[in-house]
């Protein structure tokens, strides 16, 4: 018989106060907020203090630390960050957490932990007040005098299913010693550190998947659009599921036409599972094949073949996504089922027109936007309710207005908002509609409405790179730079290989948070591949100026004028829809200081 493996470790048990009540009031919104707090505050706190997430279970989590001091530091940091996160939120919907800590002997079973030590941590957690931390005597003995906190002796507690009483202490700390994540005194120090670009992202706690472009087996190059459209739609559908992390098309399509080992792709993208498939279209018949692969060992989790008529392609695609959800054992809430398995109709020609629109749109420019708009309109003439096409059309219209590419900007904004209305009529749970609204409202300077729309988009598509990126942009111009930076970081996690747009907005958010070095470093990374990107150049100049690197800032200014000889500070400033004048001046002031023309 194999010898039982054991270890001594500090265990953190966490759960949400009143979770069932919150879910009963607003299921999808509560889930989205919980996922957001996990990504933006909880997981970064664990990473900073070397915590290992052992498991997630509904609203709860179990975390292992090698050090009791690090476990308590992470706990206080997280609870203090939640104070700011809940500021201004009604008490009846705010998410508050209880935490229990215990240091004990544990049974090791693979990546999981069991034993009395785990049970004690879980039972102690249930005695903690909302927003509070309770620790066992073993933890207290390890941390006393080594952490900026006081401890109230709770005596020996009789805990359910624990044979002996457990001596416990309530942790008390001063916010002055533990500035929260929204503190104006030290903003840059409290946001998540930059991920090293040379390191692959770590696997998340939830199931994670990348959908590779489907192979076109039809022998007709024109059918590439059809195959790409199917993969795109699978990605869009899966991104609406809260407990599933889905890599964006921008990154998974990087591997199109490449022969890469699935294990390598999983490592590069930081996902556990990879979906690959093929499409064969002959006459009015379509055959889709798909296989789900575990990237850790290359084993096949699931594979199937789907045959049908051409007009059944949407149903075939939905069958694939249903099989994926089942294979990964992801449980959908009722609200997610409504969003994910909506009925759609139309012709597969929609895929072709949409894929062409996408390619035109990402080749960003005045003339390509005209062609993107035309391709979207052809797709919508066939299927007026195809929300991905409405999204690209809405974005195109806003771009044409904000960059002055059309004579009547007001009409373009109105047309974009009409796209959002059409999307909601087709699908009342359309995250695309709220992204369009937020984008238009930001540049119409209706910031409160824009940020509310961004939050709605994230809630409806909690694994959407686009939703996080757009919401980050809305919050950035509205002045919530901490949330902007966090959302852009999450967008980059969901699209780790094609992230320059998100990086530009994160650089600007970090600049406003006072982290000028990070703003400089991110801008430089963007400019390595996009040397003419004005936003990256202007942010770099402002960051260098504030770092005291005046000669370098002036040098970048000269490079900017060489590439954009008609640039003027005033015209550039007029295109930045900041809510607060002082934020605008902070970013454009250094441009004047280096001598760029007004």
Secondary structure, DSSP 8 states (H G I E B T S, - for coil): ----EEEEEEEEEEEETTHHHHHHH-HHHHHHHHHHHIIIIIHHHHHHTT-EEEEEETTEEEEEES-HHHHHHHHHHHHHHHHHHTTTS-TTT---EEEEEEEEEEEEETTEEESHHHHHHHHHHTTS-TT-EEEEHHHHHHHTTTSS-EEEEEEEE--TT-SS-EEEEEEE--TTTS--TT-STTHHHHS-----TTS-----SSEEEEE---EE-SS-GGGHHHHHHHHHHHHHHHTT-TTEEE--HHHHGGGTT----HHHHHHHHT-SEEEEEEEEEETTEEEEEEEEEETTTTEEEEEEEEEEEGGGHHHHHHHHHHHHHHHTT----HHHHHHHT------THHHHHHHHHHHHHHS-SHHHHHHHHHHHHHHHHH-TT-HHHHHHHHHHHHHHHHTT-SS-HHHHHHHHHHHHHHHHHH-TT-HHHHHHHHHHHHHTT-HHHHHHHHHHHHHHSTT-HHHHHHHHHHHHHHT-HHHHHHHHHHHHHHTTTS-HHHHHHHHHHHHHTT-HHHHHHHHHHHHHH-TT-HHHHHHHHHHHHHTT-HHHHHHHHHHHHHH-TT--HHHHHHT---SSHHHHHHHHHHHHHTT---
